[in-house]
Amino acid sequence: MNPNNMINKIKRAYYYYFYKIYKSIEYTSEQFGGSFWTDFKAGVVMIALEIWTILLLINYYNIFLNRYFHLEKRTFFFLGFIIIVVNYLAFVHTDIWKEYNKNFDKLPKEVNKKGSWIVFGITIFIIVNLIFSFYLMNQIDWSRYR
């Protein structure tokens, strides 16, 4: 498989995920009196989901592979900073996401409906796994590992 093709598919999937988050925020905002800063809100949701994904991966690593692992606050903030910069470059710095949104709007309704369910499923998966990872971490007697 061509690496450039793979990168383009990942990029397109990333923009599609943002598109579905954007559209759902736009829809709910309109239902409650008008939409403003929809792109900002969608960006914040993307950042939150990315940070939560990193947190759950770190939690599972800590639970199942290395209970002596300890993530320093400085490292965590550095990872958060990188995520914010990537999202800034992808969504705020340029308006390329608007072109992607226009293209995604042209997709058949059935494709977008399936995409909505996939994005919803991934989002629920991230949230449930994060909660479950914290539950598992709470079950461990960490005093034995510090």
DAMOSUL-V23829 format. One record per residue. N is the residue number from 0. RES is the residue in one small letter. SS is DSSP state (A for helix, B for strand, O for the rest). NEAR is the number of other ideal C-beta (glycine too) atoms within 10 Angstrom. D_CENTER is the distance of its C-alpha to the mean C-alpha in whole Angstrom. Layout:
N;RES;SS;NEAR;D_CENTER
N;RES;SS;NEAR;D_CENTER
//
This chain:
0;m;O;6;26
1;n;O;7;25
2;p;A;7;23
3;n;A;8;22
4;n;A;9;22
5;m;A;10;19
6;i;A;10;17
7;n;A;11;18
8;k;A;11;16
9;i;A;10;13
10;k;A;13;13
11;r;A;14;14
12;a;A;13;11
13;y;A;18;9
14;y;A;20;11
15;y;A;19;12
16;y;A;19;8
17;f;A;23;8
18;y;A;23;12
19;k;A;21;12
20;i;A;20;10
21;y;A;23;12
22;k;A;19;15
23;s;A;17;15
24;i;A;19;15
25;e;A;15;18
26;y;A;11;19
27;t;A;12;19
28;s;A;15;20
29;e;A;11;23
30;q;A;9;24
31;f;O;7;24
32;g;O;7;26
33;g;O;7;25
34;s;O;15;22
35;f;O;8;21
36;w;O;11;18
37;t;A;18;16
38;d;A;18;14
39;f;A;12;14
40;k;A;17;13
41;a;A;23;10
42;g;A;21;9
43;v;A;14;9
44;v;A;17;7
45;m;A;20;4
46;i;A;17;6
47;a;A;13;6
48;l;A;18;3
49;e;A;19;4
50;i;A;16;7
51;w;A;17;8
52;t;A;16;7
53;i;A;16;10
54;l;A;18;12
55;l;A;20;12
56;l;A;13;13
57;i;A;16;15
58;n;A;19;17
59;y;A;15;18
60;y;A;14;19
61;n;A;20;21
62;i;A;15;22
63;f;A;9;23
64;l;A;8;24
65;n;O;10;25
66;r;O;15;26
67;y;O;7;27
68;f;O;11;24
69;h;O;10;23
70;l;O;14;20
71;e;O;8;22
72;k;A;7;21
73;r;A;8;21
74;t;A;11;19
75;f;A;14;16
76;f;A;10;17
77;f;A;11;17
78;l;A;16;14
79;g;A;14;12
80;f;A;10;14
81;i;A;12;13
82;i;A;18;10
83;i;A;15;11
84;v;A;11;14
85;v;A;14;12
86;n;A;19;10
87;y;A;13;14
88;l;A;11;15
89;a;A;18;13
90;f;A;22;13
91;v;A;13;16
92;h;O;10;19
93;t;O;11;19
94;d;O;11;19
95;i;A;13;19
96;w;A;20;16
97;k;A;12;18
98;e;A;11;20
99;y;A;18;17
100;n;A;18;17
101;k;A;10;21
102;n;A;13;21
103;f;A;20;19
104;d;A;10;21
105;k;O;8;24
106;l;O;14;22
107;p;O;8;24
108;k;A;7;24
109;e;A;8;23
110;v;A;10;21
111;n;A;17;19
112;k;A;11;19
113;k;A;12;18
114;g;A;18;15
115;s;A;13;14
116;w;A;11;15
117;i;A;14;13
118;v;A;19;10
119;f;A;12;11
120;g;A;10;12
121;i;A;14;9
122;t;A;17;8
123;i;A;10;11
124;f;A;12;11
125;i;A;17;8
126;i;A;14;10
127;v;A;11;14
128;n;A;17;13
129;l;A;18;12
130;i;A;12;15
131;f;A;13;17
132;s;A;20;17
133;f;A;12;18
134;y;A;10;21
135;l;A;14;22
136;m;A;14;22
137;n;A;8;24
138;q;O;7;27
139;i;O;12;28
140;d;O;6;31
141;w;A;10;29
142;s;A;6;32
143;r;A;7;34
144;y;O;12;31
145;r;O;7;31
//
